[in-house]
Amino acid sequence: MSSTLESLLTEIRGCRLCAPTLPHGPRPVVQAGEEARILIIGQAPGSKVHASGKAWDDDSGDRLRNWTGLSREAFYDPAQVAHMPSGFCYPGKGNGGDLPPRRECAPRWHGVLRSALPDVHLTLLVGQYAQKLYLPKGFAPNLTEAVRCWSQAPEGLFPLPHPAWRSRMWMIANPWFEKEVLPALRKRISAALQKV
């Protein structure tokens, strides 16, 4: 890892930009290596990820890894996969689950981190917050339609639902996801990892 990326990751992990608003304090979660071919942009860490400091280290992560077909080793290898949430810290609980990602993170860190990852060939936009940040305005009226239209997304972007426990019900209501989208996703991931 170059000293530039290493110092950037140290800076991100030390960020205290929205510390006063975080009920459990800041603990930015990020993973990146200069050679990473895949970038996963999710929502924000949940309480388990906040505790461990490791991206997707919970049931949602198990489900996402299953969707991608990646082994745990590959998923957590920064030379293959980078993890950059929409908000880097656990925002705390709200009425219907976790609060939305803090808005300060993406403008402050996304551009500079993405530019430090020159070999990314595929970016997974996991959930509505990541999709709102990166899909063109008006791309789809909602998350389901964004995922259904994955093949029309801009080059290198792949929209996915959030793999929270609720996604099981969503998948039952949308059987095309498992039948059509997941095989295409795994194919894209395999191609991205093999690109020279």
C-alpha positions as CSV (number, residue, x, y, z in Angstrom):
1,M,0.0,0.0,0.0
2,S,1.4,3.4,-0.9
3,S,2.1,5.9,1.9
4,T,-0.4,8.2,0.3
5,L,-3.3,5.7,0.6
6,E,-2.0,4.6,4.0
7,S,-2.0,8.2,5.3
8,L,-5.5,8.8,3.8
9,L,-6.9,5.7,5.6
10,T,-5.3,6.9,8.8
11,E,-6.9,10.3,8.4
12,I,-10.3,8.8,7.7
13,R,-10.1,6.4,10.7
14,G,-9.2,9.4,12.8
15,C,-12.0,11.6,11.5
16,R,-14.1,13.3,14.2
17,L,-16.1,15.6,11.9
18,C,-19.5,14.6,13.3
19,A,-18.4,13.3,16.7
20,P,-20.9,15.5,18.7
21,T,-23.8,13.9,16.8
22,L,-22.8,10.3,17.3
23,P,-24.4,8.7,20.4
24,H,-21.7,5.9,20.5
25,G,-18.8,8.1,19.4
26,P,-16.9,8.0,16.2
27,R,-15.3,4.8,14.8
28,P,-14.9,5.2,11.1
29,V,-14.9,1.9,9.2
30,V,-13.1,1.6,5.9
31,Q,-11.0,-0.9,4.0
32,A,-9.0,-0.2,0.9
33,G,-5.9,-1.2,-1.1
34,E,-4.5,0.4,-4.1
35,E,-5.0,-2.8,-6.2
36,A,-8.7,-3.2,-5.2
37,R,-10.8,-4.2,-8.2
38,I,-14.2,-4.0,-6.4
39,L,-15.5,-1.2,-4.3
40,I,-18.5,-1.8,-2.0
41,I,-20.4,1.3,-1.0
42,G,-23.0,0.6,1.7
43,Q,-25.1,2.5,4.1
44,A,-23.3,3.0,7.5
45,P,-21.9,0.6,10.0
46,G,-24.4,-1.0,12.4
47,S,-23.8,-1.6,16.1
48,K,-22.0,-5.0,15.5
49,V,-19.7,-3.4,12.9
50,H,-19.1,-0.4,15.2
51,A,-18.1,-2.9,18.0
52,S,-15.7,-4.9,15.7
53,G,-14.4,-2.1,13.5
54,K,-14.7,-4.5,10.5
55,A,-17.0,-3.7,7.5
56,W,-20.1,-5.9,7.1
57,D,-19.1,-8.0,10.1
58,D,-22.7,-9.1,10.8
59,D,-25.7,-11.0,9.4
60,S,-26.0,-8.5,6.6
61,G,-22.4,-9.1,5.6
62,D,-23.0,-12.8,5.6
63,R,-25.9,-12.3,3.2
64,L,-24.0,-9.8,1.0
65,R,-21.0,-12.2,0.8
66,N,-23.4,-15.0,-0.3
67,W,-24.9,-12.7,-3.0
68,T,-21.5,-11.8,-4.3
69,G,-20.1,-15.4,-4.2
70,L,-16.9,-14.1,-2.6
71,S,-15.2,-16.0,0.1
72,R,-14.7,-14.3,3.5
73,E,-11.0,-14.1,2.7
74,A,-11.5,-12.4,-0.7
75,F,-14.2,-10.1,0.7
76,Y,-11.8,-8.8,3.4
77,D,-8.7,-8.7,1.2
78,P,-8.0,-5.0,0.6
79,A,-6.0,-5.9,-2.5
80,Q,-9.3,-7.2,-4.0
81,V,-12.2,-5.4,-2.3
82,A,-12.5,-1.9,-0.9
83,H,-15.3,-1.0,1.6
84,M,-16.5,2.6,1.8
85,P,-19.8,3.3,3.4
86,S,-22.0,6.3,2.7
87,G,-21.4,7.3,6.3
88,F,-18.3,5.8,8.0
89,C,-19.6,5.7,11.6
90,Y,-22.5,4.1,13.3
91,P,-25.2,6.8,13.4
92,G,-27.2,5.1,16.3
93,K,-30.7,3.8,16.5
94,G,-33.9,5.5,15.2
95,N,-37.5,4.5,15.5
96,G,-37.5,2.0,12.6
97,G,-33.9,0.8,12.8
98,D,-30.6,2.5,12.4
99,L,-30.5,6.2,11.7
100,P,-29.5,7.3,8.1
101,P,-25.7,7.7,7.4
102,R,-24.3,11.1,8.5
103,R,-24.3,13.5,5.5
104,E,-20.9,14.9,6.2
105,C,-19.0,11.8,5.3
106,A,-19.5,11.3,1.6
107,P,-18.6,14.9,0.5
108,R,-15.6,14.9,2.8
109,W,-14.1,11.5,2.0
110,H,-15.6,9.7,-1.0
111,G,-13.9,11.7,-3.8
112,V,-10.5,11.6,-2.4
113,L,-10.7,7.9,-1.5
114,R,-12.1,6.9,-4.9
115,S,-9.3,8.7,-6.6
116,A,-6.8,6.7,-4.6
117,L,-8.3,3.4,-6.0
118,P,-7.3,3.5,-9.7
119,D,-8.0,-0.2,-10.4
120,V,-11.6,-0.4,-9.3
121,H,-13.6,-1.9,-12.2
122,L,-16.9,-2.5,-10.3
123,T,-18.7,-0.5,-7.7
124,L,-21.5,-2.2,-5.8
125,L,-24.1,0.4,-4.6
126,V,-25.7,-1.4,-1.7
127,G,-28.9,0.2,-0.6
128,Q,-30.8,3.4,-1.3
129,Y,-28.2,5.8,0.3
130,A,-25.4,4.6,-1.9
131,Q,-27.6,4.6,-5.0
132,K,-28.8,8.2,-4.3
133,L,-25.1,9.3,-4.1
134,Y,-24.0,7.6,-7.4
135,L,-26.9,6.8,-9.7
136,P,-28.0,9.6,-12.0
137,K,-31.0,11.6,-10.8
138,G,-34.2,10.0,-12.1
139,F,-32.5,6.7,-12.9
140,A,-35.3,4.8,-11.1
141,P,-38.3,5.8,-8.9
142,N,-37.3,3.4,-6.1
143,L,-34.7,0.9,-4.9
144,T,-36.6,-2.1,-6.4
145,E,-36.6,-0.5,-9.9
146,A,-33.0,0.6,-9.6
147,V,-32.0,-3.1,-8.9
148,R,-34.3,-4.4,-11.6
149,C,-32.6,-2.0,-14.1
150,W,-29.0,-2.9,-13.0
151,S,-27.9,-3.5,-16.6
152,Q,-28.8,0.1,-17.5
153,A,-26.7,1.6,-14.7
154,P,-23.7,3.7,-15.7
155,E,-20.6,1.7,-16.6
156,G,-19.0,0.0,-13.6
157,L,-21.9,0.6,-11.2
158,F,-24.2,-2.2,-9.9
159,P,-27.2,-1.4,-7.6
160,L,-28.2,-3.9,-5.0
161,P,-30.7,-3.9,-2.1
162,H,-29.4,-3.6,1.4
163,P,-28.9,-7.2,2.7
164,A,-30.6,-6.6,6.1
165,W,-32.9,-9.3,7.4
166,R,-35.8,-7.5,5.6
167,S,-34.2,-8.4,2.3
168,R,-35.4,-12.0,2.7
169,M,-39.0,-10.8,2.4
170,W,-38.0,-8.5,-0.5
171,M,-36.4,-11.4,-2.3
172,I,-39.5,-13.5,-1.9
173,A,-41.6,-10.7,-3.4
174,N,-39.0,-10.2,-6.2
175,P,-37.8,-13.7,-7.3
176,W,-36.2,-12.2,-10.4
177,F,-33.4,-10.9,-8.1
178,E,-32.1,-14.4,-7.2
179,K,-32.8,-15.8,-10.6
180,E,-31.4,-13.0,-12.9
181,V,-29.5,-10.4,-10.9
182,L,-27.3,-12.6,-8.6
183,P,-25.8,-14.7,-11.5
184,A,-25.1,-11.4,-13.4
185,L,-23.5,-9.9,-10.3
186,R,-21.2,-12.9,-9.7
187,K,-20.2,-12.8,-13.3
188,R,-19.3,-9.1,-13.1
189,I,-17.4,-9.6,-9.9
190,S,-15.4,-12.5,-11.5
191,A,-14.6,-10.3,-14.5
192,A,-13.6,-7.3,-12.4
193,L,-11.2,-9.5,-10.4
194,Q,-9.6,-10.9,-13.5
195,K,-9.0,-7.6,-15.3
196,V,-5.4,-6.6,-15.8
